[in-house]
Amino acid sequence: MTQPYEEIVEGEMLKRAAPGARHEEIGRRLHQRMALAIANLTSTRLLHERSVVEVTTGTLLRPDLALVTTATGKLWLAAEIVSAQDHRIDTVIKKRVYEETNLPRLWMIDPRYDNVEVYHGSTYGLMLKTILAGRETLTEKLLPGFEISIAELFREETATNGEG
């Protein structure tokens, strides 16, 4: 498990709880799959998990996954893995910030329900494009090499006891 961390929204500090083991495993799978998908893309860079991203002056967020353009360093895809302990920060506060900054893509990954909400930026703000669950697959047309099944993303790790 990682440590608690902080984010700043419009100058106000938000204290975040340390992500749990399942949160971290989902993030690891997502990062691994994304790194493979963009390995040959020169236009996009994958930041380390929860890297600080300045979305506006006075607003520093730490998305679970962040893709930025290589040329400008501007965030164009953020993925937030919703934490049960402080879900309002991800689902309300940060989502509003992303909408106000015209983020082109947002994925809200919710381990509470094992689903992913996919949002696309539009002239009217973030538009919910789809909610994926079960046997569906998360893809992104701007990243032709990226795909991960929702079942794989949320797969529970099974402990082995050394027997058998």
Backbone as a chain_set.jsonl record, in Angstrom:
{"seq": "MTQPYEEIVEGEMLKRAAPGARHEEIGRRLHQRMALAIANLTSTRLLHERSVVEVTTGTLLRPDLALVTTATGKLWLAAEIVSAQDHRIDTVIKKRVYEETNLPRLWMIDPRYDNVEVYHGSTYGLMLKTILAGRETLTEKLLPGFEISIAELFREETATNGEG", "coords": {"N": [[0.843, -1.18, 0.0], [0.415, 2.277, -0.631], [1.366, 5.594, 0.474], [-0.619, 8.147, 2.184], [-1.652, 11.063, 0.344], [-1.572, 14.383, -1.128], [-3.667, 16.726, -2.862], [-4.232, 19.724, -4.7], [-6.814, 21.942, -5.129], [-7.835, 24.714, -6.712], [-6.24, 26.241, -4.95], [-6.926, 25.134, -2.496], [-6.079, 22.64, -0.195], [-6.428, 19.156, -0.508], [-6.634, 16.361, 1.375], [-5.733, 13.047, 0.776], [-6.611, 9.664, 1.248], [-4.489, 6.801, 1.756], [-4.216, 4.702, -1.021], [-5.847, 1.529, -1.329], [-4.959, -2.02, -1.55], [-6.314, -3.283, -3.72], [-7.029, -1.121, -5.328], [-4.454, -0.248, -6.054], [-3.574, -2.475, -7.513], [-5.345, -2.494, -9.692], [-4.61, -0.058, -10.843], [-1.934, -0.659, -11.503], [-2.27, -2.697, -13.464], [-3.619, -1.21, -15.432], [-1.709, 0.764, -16.077], [0.407, -0.848, -17.06], [-0.764, -1.992, -19.36], [-1.332, 0.324, -20.806], [1.224, 1.424, -21.178], [2.377, -0.436, -22.925], [0.71, -0.056, -25.13], [1.242, 2.568, -25.988], [3.886, 2.602, -26.594], [5.164, 3.029, -29.078], [4.254, 5.484, -29.829], [4.909, 8.794, -30.558], [3.7, 11.122, -29.936], [2.451, 11.13, -27.501], [2.767, 10.883, -23.955], [3.084, 8.807, -21.144], [2.562, 9.419, -17.818], [4.089, 8.749, -14.591], [2.323, 6.823, -12.133], [-0.027, 8.682, -10.311], [1.375, 11.08, -10.659], [2.124, 14.53, -10.202], [0.043, 16.855, -11.722], [-0.334, 19.939, -13.139], [-3.24, 21.419, -13.692], [-4.557, 23.825, -13.834], [-3.613, 27.164, -12.858], [-2.823, 27.0, -9.507], [-4.152, 24.62, -9.143], [-3.404, 21.437, -8.58], [-3.364, 18.215, -9.491], [-3.439, 14.62, -8.987], [-3.78, 12.303, -10.969], [-4.689, 8.817, -11.291], [-3.898, 7.629, -13.623], [-2.278, 9.278, -16.221], [-2.148, 10.807, -19.344], [-0.211, 12.807, -21.388], [0.319, 15.311, -23.911], [3.182, 15.139, -25.925], [4.358, 17.361, -27.113], [3.333, 19.687, -25.778], [2.938, 19.024, -23.131], [0.465, 18.978, -22.076], [-2.331, 17.718, -20.315], [-4.357, 15.157, -21.595], [-5.755, 12.806, -21.3], [-7.153, 11.438, -18.476], [-7.299, 9.087, -15.846], [-9.179, 8.095, -13.17], [-9.166, 6.17, -10.346], [-11.664, 5.316, -8.378], [-11.869, 5.869, -4.958], [-13.246, 4.249, -2.199], [-13.218, 5.399, 0.352], [-12.952, 8.186, 0.05], [-14.555, 9.022, -2.119], [-16.012, 11.212, -3.133], [-14.255, 13.271, -3.76], [-13.015, 12.372, -6.134], [-15.261, 11.802, -7.817], [-16.861, 14.086, -7.837], [-15.521, 16.643, -7.194], [-12.923, 16.577, -8.558], [-13.797, 15.721, -11.051], [-15.364, 17.893, -11.841], [-13.352, 19.845, -12.078], [-11.848, 18.756, -14.191], [-13.771, 18.941, -16.18], [-14.155, 21.731, -16.349], [-11.686, 22.478, -17.324], [-11.674, 21.546, -19.845], [-10.898, 18.862, -20.465], [-10.023, 16.37, -22.763], [-10.478, 13.529, -22.507], [-11.765, 11.361, -20.019], [-11.611, 8.794, -17.679], [-13.494, 7.197, -15.329], [-12.905, 4.969, -12.991], [-14.374, 2.512, -11.222], [-14.018, 0.585, -8.56], [-15.89, -0.182, -6.674], [-18.178, -0.939, -7.964], [-17.213, -2.343, -10.068], [-16.976, -1.123, -12.632], [-16.472, 1.089, -15.493], [-16.687, 4.417, -16.267], [-16.8, 6.248, -19.185], [-15.836, 9.293, -20.383], [-16.108, 11.928, -22.758], [-14.701, 14.964, -23.815], [-16.558, 17.851, -24.744], [-18.14, 20.617, -26.468], [-20.001, 21.267, -24.632], [-19.081, 20.448, -22.214], [-17.986, 17.63, -20.197], [-19.068, 14.647, -21.603], [-20.896, 11.773, -20.917], [-20.018, 8.876, -22.426], [-20.147, 6.086, -22.354], [-20.815, 3.328, -20.136], [-18.899, 0.832, -18.939], [-18.801, -2.648, -18.204], [-18.447, -5.969, -16.789], [-18.024, -8.238, -19.372], [-17.236, -6.452, -21.269], [-15.025, -4.257, -23.179], [-12.494, -1.891, -22.594], [-11.499, 0.662, -24.641], [-9.796, 3.08, -26.709], [-10.205, 5.298, -29.256], [-8.27, 7.132, -30.033], [-6.004, 5.916, -29.277], [-4.981, 3.479, -30.815], [-3.725, 1.0, -30.215], [-4.503, 0.307, -27.674], [-6.272, -1.657, -25.384], [-8.272, -3.2, -22.898], [-9.888, -5.733, -21.142], [-12.773, -5.35, -19.139], [-13.269, -7.244, -17.209], [-10.688, -8.287, -16.831], [-9.348, -6.001, -15.905], [-10.55, -5.591, -13.401], [-10.087, -7.975, -12.128], [-9.882, -10.134, -9.386], [-7.167, -10.796, -7.278], [-5.916, -13.976, -6.467], [-4.957, -15.601, -3.586], [-2.271, -17.804, -2.989], [-1.647, -20.779, -1.221], [0.49, -22.408, -1.238], [-0.023, -25.08, -1.362], [-0.86, -27.998, -3.259]], "CA": [[0.0, 0.0, 0.0], [1.175, 3.52, -0.691], [1.139, 6.564, 1.543], [-1.586, 9.203, 1.89], [-1.075, 12.126, -0.482], [-2.371, 15.612, -1.181], [-3.936, 17.395, -4.123], [-4.641, 21.108, -4.457], [-7.844, 22.406, -6.057], [-8.051, 26.157, -6.576], [-5.541, 26.696, -3.763], [-7.345, 24.401, -1.3], [-5.455, 21.337, -0.096], [-7.295, 18.003, -0.256], [-5.872, 15.216, 1.862], [-6.252, 11.8, 0.219], [-6.236, 8.447, 1.968], [-3.619, 5.878, 1.024], [-5.002, 3.733, -1.789], [-5.79, 0.142, -0.883], [-4.27, -2.988, -2.403], [-7.055, -3.515, -4.967], [-6.852, 0.124, -6.077], [-3.105, -0.264, -6.599], [-3.487, -3.539, -8.516], [-6.06, -2.0, -10.877], [-3.738, 0.953, -11.43], [-0.773, -1.34, -12.097], [-2.712, -3.334, -14.713], [-3.933, -0.159, -16.399], [-0.435, 1.358, -16.505], [1.137, -1.806, -17.881], [-1.416, -2.107, -20.657], [-1.176, 1.598, -21.505], [2.625, 1.564, -21.58], [2.555, -1.252, -24.128], [-0.063, 0.519, -26.24], [1.793, 3.831, -26.494], [5.346, 2.465, -26.71], [5.657, 3.57, -30.349], [3.647, 6.786, -30.107], [5.795, 9.902, -30.196], [2.878, 12.288, -29.602], [1.849, 10.961, -26.174], [3.64, 10.397, -22.885], [2.416, 8.285, -19.954], [3.232, 9.833, -16.579], [4.059, 7.776, -13.51], [1.075, 6.816, -11.376], [-0.255, 9.791, -9.388], [2.272, 12.223, -10.864], [1.457, 15.822, -10.048], [-0.277, 17.51, -12.984], [-0.929, 21.261, -12.937], [-4.287, 21.575, -14.707], [-4.71, 25.282, -13.911], [-2.842, 27.802, -11.796], [-3.406, 26.744, -8.187], [-4.808, 23.31, -9.1], [-2.454, 20.357, -8.821], [-4.038, 16.934, -9.292], [-2.622, 13.415, -9.12], [-4.596, 11.222, -11.539], [-4.109, 7.477, -11.211], [-3.234, 7.484, -14.907], [-2.296, 10.544, -16.949], [-1.475, 10.908, -20.629], [-0.005, 14.193, -21.798], [0.906, 15.457, -25.24], [4.63, 15.304, -25.853], [4.723, 18.717, -27.541], [2.953, 20.752, -24.846], [2.826, 18.531, -21.761], [-0.926, 19.164, -21.626], [-3.106, 16.518, -20.001], [-5.476, 14.931, -22.51], [-6.537, 11.683, -20.791], [-6.942, 11.138, -17.056], [-8.091, 7.997, -15.292], [-9.292, 8.159, -11.714], [-9.696, 4.974, -9.704], [-12.468, 5.867, -7.297], [-11.628, 5.299, -3.638], [-14.463, 4.187, -1.392], [-13.089, 6.254, 1.538], [-13.124, 9.613, -0.266], [-15.007, 9.013, -3.513], [-16.555, 12.505, -3.552], [-13.183, 14.068, -4.365], [-12.858, 11.923, -7.512], [-16.49, 11.807, -8.619], [-17.486, 15.407, -7.89], [-14.583, 17.776, -7.236], [-11.963, 16.459, -9.653], [-14.545, 15.641, -12.311], [-15.718, 19.274, -12.176], [-12.127, 20.504, -12.533], [-11.551, 18.241, -15.53], [-14.764, 19.504, -17.099], [-13.881, 23.161, -16.523], [-10.436, 22.652, -18.078], [-11.89, 20.952, -21.174], [-10.141, 17.63, -20.647], [-10.613, 15.596, -23.858], [-10.907, 12.189, -22.114], [-11.74, 11.022, -18.6], [-12.122, 7.482, -17.304], [-13.762, 7.035, -13.903], [-12.815, 3.53, -12.771], [-15.009, 2.36, -9.916], [-13.936, -0.776, -8.015], [-17.059, -0.509, -5.85], [-19.174, -1.541, -8.855], [-16.475, -2.974, -11.163], [-17.321, -0.531, -13.92], [-15.701, 2.233, -15.955], [-17.435, 5.451, -16.984], [-15.939, 6.882, -20.181], [-16.31, 10.633, -20.724], [-15.409, 12.665, -23.809], [-14.916, 16.401, -23.756], [-17.353, 18.433, -25.829], [-18.376, 22.053, -26.258], [-20.927, 21.389, -23.508], [-18.455, 19.835, -21.043], [-17.763, 16.192, -20.311], [-20.258, 13.868, -21.952], [-20.782, 10.349, -20.648], [-20.139, 8.119, -23.676], [-20.561, 4.722, -22.065], [-20.422, 2.7, -18.876], [-18.459, -0.512, -19.286], [-18.768, -3.607, -17.099], [-18.472, -7.381, -17.177], [-17.189, -8.742, -20.467], [-16.948, -5.399, -22.239], [-13.615, -3.908, -23.312], [-12.146, -0.482, -22.598], [-10.638, 1.042, -25.754], [-9.774, 4.519, -26.99], [-9.905, 5.419, -30.689], [-7.044, 7.914, -30.195], [-4.911, 5.007, -28.914], [-5.405, 2.245, -31.497], [-3.149, -0.214, -29.636], [-4.917, 0.097, -26.288], [-7.526, -2.298, -24.981], [-8.233, -4.088, -21.732], [-11.245, -6.152, -20.789], [-13.183, -4.894, -17.809], [-13.067, -8.392, -16.315], [-9.253, -8.348, -16.506], [-9.011, -4.825, -15.115], [-11.054, -5.737, -12.03], [-9.857, -9.343, -11.662], [-9.405, -10.27, -8.004], [-6.005, -11.659, -7.119], [-6.172, -15.098, -5.564], [-3.775, -15.957, -2.791], [-1.933, -19.229, -3.009], [-1.165, -21.195, 0.089], [1.621, -23.292, -1.401], [-0.451, -26.462, -1.467], [-1.522, -28.466, -4.386]], "C": [[0.89, 1.245, 0.0], [0.8, 4.418, 0.482], [-0.026, 7.496, 1.18], [-0.884, 10.29, 1.062], [-2.025, 13.309, -0.514], [-2.551, 16.073, -2.618], [-4.397, 18.808, -3.774], [-5.632, 21.514, -5.551], [-8.134, 23.857, -5.734], [-7.461, 26.677, -5.259], [-5.901, 25.972, -2.483], [-6.749, 23.001, -1.294], [-6.479, 20.263, 0.251], [-6.412, 16.847, 0.183], [-6.549, 13.944, 1.371], [-5.738, 10.617, 1.015], [-5.304, 7.6, 1.109], [-4.485, 4.879, 0.262], [-4.797, 2.317, -1.263], [-5.14, -0.762, -1.915], [-4.997, -3.196, -3.733], [-6.932, -2.298, -5.888], [-5.496, 0.106, -6.781], [-2.949, -1.318, -7.69], [-4.191, -3.122, -9.805], [-5.199, -0.96, -11.595], [-2.528, 0.348, -12.108], [-1.134, -1.981, -13.432], [-2.952, -2.291, -15.804], [-2.655, 0.464, -16.952], [0.349, 0.417, -17.411], [0.554, -1.884, -19.281], [-1.243, -0.823, -21.466], [0.252, 1.779, -22.001], [2.914, 0.759, -22.838], [1.89, -0.598, -25.336], [0.586, 1.762, -26.823], [3.304, 3.776, -26.719], [5.902, 3.098, -27.981], [5.02, 4.903, -30.725], [4.598, 7.891, -29.668], [5.013, 11.122, -29.726], [2.346, 12.273, -28.178], [2.857, 10.388, -25.191], [2.781, 9.974, -21.696], [3.216, 8.713, -18.733], [3.184, 8.702, -15.562], [2.742, 7.92, -12.753], [1.065, 7.925, -10.335], [0.821, 10.871, -9.461], [1.471, 13.503, -10.705], [1.286, 16.45, -11.43], [-0.92, 18.855, -12.651], [-1.946, 21.484, -14.049], [-4.673, 23.036, -14.895], [-3.82, 25.859, -12.808], [-3.549, 27.567, -10.464], [-4.142, 25.426, -8.074], [-3.826, 22.243, -9.547], [-3.128, 19.032, -8.476], [-3.055, 15.793, -9.488], [-3.493, 12.287, -9.67], [-3.899, 9.873, -11.378], [-3.397, 7.122, -12.514], [-3.377, 8.81, -15.63], [-1.507, 10.413, -18.238], [-1.393, 12.377, -20.986], [0.542, 14.208, -23.216], [2.39, 15.72, -25.073], [5.019, 16.747, -26.152], [4.477, 19.775, -26.476], [2.947, 20.324, -23.379], [1.423, 18.659, -21.2], [-1.631, 17.821, -21.434], [-4.239, 16.359, -21.002], [-6.3, 13.698, -22.137], [-6.144, 11.467, -19.339], [-7.829, 9.965, -16.687], [-8.025, 8.118, -13.782], [-9.891, 6.848, -11.224], [-10.37, 5.456, -8.424], [-12.187, 5.121, -5.996], [-12.91, 5.352, -2.821], [-14.422, 5.176, -0.231], [-13.366, 7.724, 1.231], [-13.559, 9.803, -1.725], [-15.504, 10.365, -4.005], [-15.485, 13.372, -4.23], [-13.017, 13.684, -5.834], [-14.105, 12.178, -8.341], [-17.162, 13.164, -8.739], [-16.442, 16.505, -8.12], [-13.646, 17.688, -8.432], [-12.663, 16.377, -11.005], [-14.947, 17.035, -12.77], [-14.505, 20.028, -12.715], [-11.786, 20.052, -13.953], [-12.521, 18.823, -16.563], [-14.47, 20.97, -17.391], [-12.612, 23.425, -17.324], [-10.502, 21.996, -19.458], [-11.01, 19.736, -21.447], [-10.796, 16.8, -21.755], [-11.149, 14.22, -23.459], [-10.756, 12.004, -20.611], [-12.329, 9.633, -18.423], [-12.281, 7.458, -15.796], [-13.898, 5.528, -13.655], [-13.284, 3.261, -11.342], [-14.982, 0.916, -9.418], [-15.118, -1.16, -7.137], [-18.094, -1.253, -6.677], [-18.541, -2.29, -10.02], [-16.934, -2.452, -12.522], [-16.434, 0.666, -14.233], [-16.641, 3.165, -16.708], [-16.445, 6.158, -17.903], [-16.576, 8.208, -20.59], [-15.454, 11.205, -21.847], [-15.723, 14.141, -23.633], [-15.709, 16.87, -24.967], [-17.507, 19.925, -25.56], [-19.3, 22.296, -25.075], [-20.357, 20.804, -22.222], [-18.216, 18.36, -21.273], [-19.081, 15.487, -20.583], [-19.985, 12.402, -21.662], [-21.031, 9.602, -21.957], [-20.658, 6.719, -23.425], [-20.157, 4.348, -20.643], [-20.122, 1.241, -19.211], [-18.401, -1.394, -18.039], [-18.671, -5.014, -17.677], [-17.493, -7.746, -18.267], [-16.868, -7.694, -21.524], [-15.468, -5.028, -22.191], [-13.453, -2.395, -23.363], [-11.154, -0.247, -23.733], [-10.668, 2.557, -25.873], [-9.341, 4.692, -28.438], [-8.636, 6.241, -30.939], [-5.794, 7.109, -29.828], [-5.212, 3.635, -29.517], [-4.856, 0.954, -30.893], [-3.623, -0.525, -28.236], [-6.249, -0.621, -26.197], [-7.273, -3.159, -23.759], [-9.675, -4.455, -21.402], [-11.537, -5.674, -19.372], [-12.987, -6.018, -16.796], [-11.605, -8.507, -15.894], [-8.851, -7.185, -15.61], [-9.381, -5.005, -13.643], [-10.824, -7.132, -11.432], [-9.287, -9.334, -10.247], [-8.204, -11.197, -7.991], [-6.366, -12.777, -6.154], [-4.878, -15.449, -4.871], [-3.517, -17.455, -2.916], [-1.352, -19.603, -1.66], [-0.01, -22.191, -0.017], [1.258, -24.751, -1.508], [-0.903, -26.749, -2.88], [-1.019, -28.515, -5.669]], "O": [[1.982, 1.244, 0.569], [0.021, 4.04, 1.357], [-0.38, 7.62, 0.007], [0.341, 10.406, 1.092], [-3.139, 13.245, 0.007], [-1.698, 15.841, -3.475], [-4.895, 19.05, -2.674], [-5.328, 21.439, -6.742], [-8.609, 24.194, -4.65], [-8.099, 27.452, -4.546], [-5.239, 26.176, -1.466], [-6.891, 22.256, -2.264], [-7.286, 20.422, 1.167], [-5.539, 16.408, -0.566], [-7.758, 13.768, 1.517], [-4.572, 10.576, 1.406], [-5.334, 7.68, -0.119], [-5.39, 4.277, 0.84], [-3.71, 1.959, -0.81], [-4.811, -0.326, -3.019], [-4.347, -3.278, -4.775], [-6.751, -2.448, -7.096], [-5.407, 0.411, -7.971], [-2.266, -1.08, -8.686], [-3.68, -3.374, -10.896], [-5.081, -0.987, -12.82], [-2.134, 0.799, -13.184], [-0.406, -1.836, -14.413], [-2.54, -2.469, -16.95], [-2.535, 0.668, -18.16], [0.897, 0.849, -18.426], [1.285, -1.847, -20.27], [-1.031, -0.877, -22.678], [0.467, 2.238, -23.123], [3.625, 1.232, -23.725], [2.449, -0.592, -26.432], [0.495, 1.995, -28.029], [3.927, 4.799, -27.004], [7.003, 3.649, -27.961], [5.231, 5.397, -31.833], [5.04, 7.91, -28.52], [5.597, 12.057, -29.177], [1.843, 13.287, -27.694], [3.68, 9.537, -25.531], [1.866, 10.692, -21.293], [4.404, 8.409, -18.623], [2.345, 7.807, -15.655], [2.13, 8.988, -12.732], [2.018, 8.09, -9.574], [1.145, 11.501, -8.454], [0.286, 13.552, -11.035], [2.238, 16.565, -12.202], [-1.936, 18.903, -11.958], [-1.578, 21.709, -15.202], [-5.071, 23.441, -15.988], [-3.338, 25.133, -11.939], [-4.726, 27.894, -10.31], [-4.705, 25.127, -7.021], [-3.464, 22.153, -10.721], [-3.425, 18.762, -7.312], [-1.985, 15.966, -10.072], [-3.902, 11.404, -8.916], [-2.671, 9.799, -11.335], [-2.404, 6.395, -12.503], [-4.456, 9.401, -15.655], [-0.358, 9.972, -18.24], [-2.382, 13.105, -20.898], [1.154, 13.24, -23.667], [2.798, 16.449, -24.169], [5.916, 17.293, -25.509], [5.307, 20.663, -26.28], [2.952, 21.171, -22.486], [1.205, 18.475, -20.003], [-1.54, 16.921, -22.269], [-4.998, 17.299, -21.241], [-7.429, 13.553, -22.605], [-4.965, 11.332, -19.01], [-8.964, 9.857, -17.151], [-6.948, 8.23, -13.197], [-10.985, 6.462, -11.634], [-9.711, 5.942, -7.506], [-12.259, 3.893, -5.944], [-13.577, 6.385, -2.763], [-15.452, 5.736, 0.142], [-13.948, 8.431, 2.054], [-13.008, 10.627, -2.456], [-15.422, 10.638, -5.202], [-15.784, 14.116, -5.163], [-12.892, 14.559, -6.691], [-14.019, 12.711, -9.447], [-17.957, 13.376, -9.655], [-16.485, 17.209, -9.129], [-13.577, 18.619, -9.236], [-12.164, 16.911, -11.996], [-14.88, 17.334, -13.962], [-14.615, 20.765, -13.695], [-11.472, 20.875, -14.813], [-12.126, 19.153, -17.682], [-14.529, 21.403, -18.542], [-12.477, 24.484, -17.938], [-9.491, 21.907, -20.155], [-10.446, 19.6, -22.533], [-11.999, 16.548, -21.7], [-12.161, 13.777, -24.002], [-9.768, 12.424, -20.009], [-13.403, 9.328, -18.942], [-11.316, 7.674, -15.063], [-14.879, 4.904, -14.059], [-12.671, 3.72, -10.378], [-15.828, 0.111, -9.807], [-15.33, -2.345, -6.878], [-18.812, -2.104, -6.152], [-19.253, -2.819, -10.873], [-17.238, -3.222, -13.433], [-15.739, 1.188, -13.362], [-17.305, 2.76, -17.663], [-15.389, 6.612, -17.463], [-17.705, 8.243, -21.08], [-14.241, 10.999, -21.889], [-16.858, 14.521, -23.342], [-15.55, 16.35, -26.071], [-17.051, 20.428, -24.533], [-19.375, 23.416, -24.569], [-21.08, 20.677, -21.234], [-18.239, 17.89, -22.411], [-20.076, 15.7, -19.89], [-18.976, 11.85, -22.1], [-22.119, 9.683, -22.528], [-21.496, 6.212, -24.17], [-19.281, 4.966, -20.038], [-20.985, 0.514, -19.704], [-18.004, -0.947, -16.963], [-18.795, -5.22, -18.885], [-16.282, -7.585, -18.112], [-16.291, -8.016, -22.562], [-14.746, -5.432, -21.279], [-14.178, -1.705, -24.079], [-10.097, -0.877, -23.783], [-11.466, 3.229, -25.219], [-8.242, 4.284, -28.813], [-7.987, 6.057, -31.969], [-4.67, 7.562, -30.041], [-5.65, 2.728, -28.808], [-5.477, -0.097, -31.05], [-3.195, -1.521, -27.652], [-7.224, -0.243, -26.846], [-6.211, -3.761, -23.604], [-10.562, -3.602, -21.386], [-10.646, -5.607, -18.525], [-12.586, -5.772, -15.659], [-11.313, -8.791, -14.732], [-8.092, -7.368, -14.658], [-8.623, -4.623, -12.752], [-11.318, -7.427, -10.343], [-8.332, -8.615, -9.953], [-8.219, -12.257, -8.617], [-7.039, -12.551, -5.148], [-3.831, -15.577, -5.506], [-4.448, -18.26, -2.942], [-0.642, -18.812, -1.039], [0.421, -22.754, 0.99], [2.134, -25.589, -1.723], [-1.288, -25.838, -3.613], [-1.712, -28.955, -6.587]]}, "num_chains": 1, "name": "protein.A"}
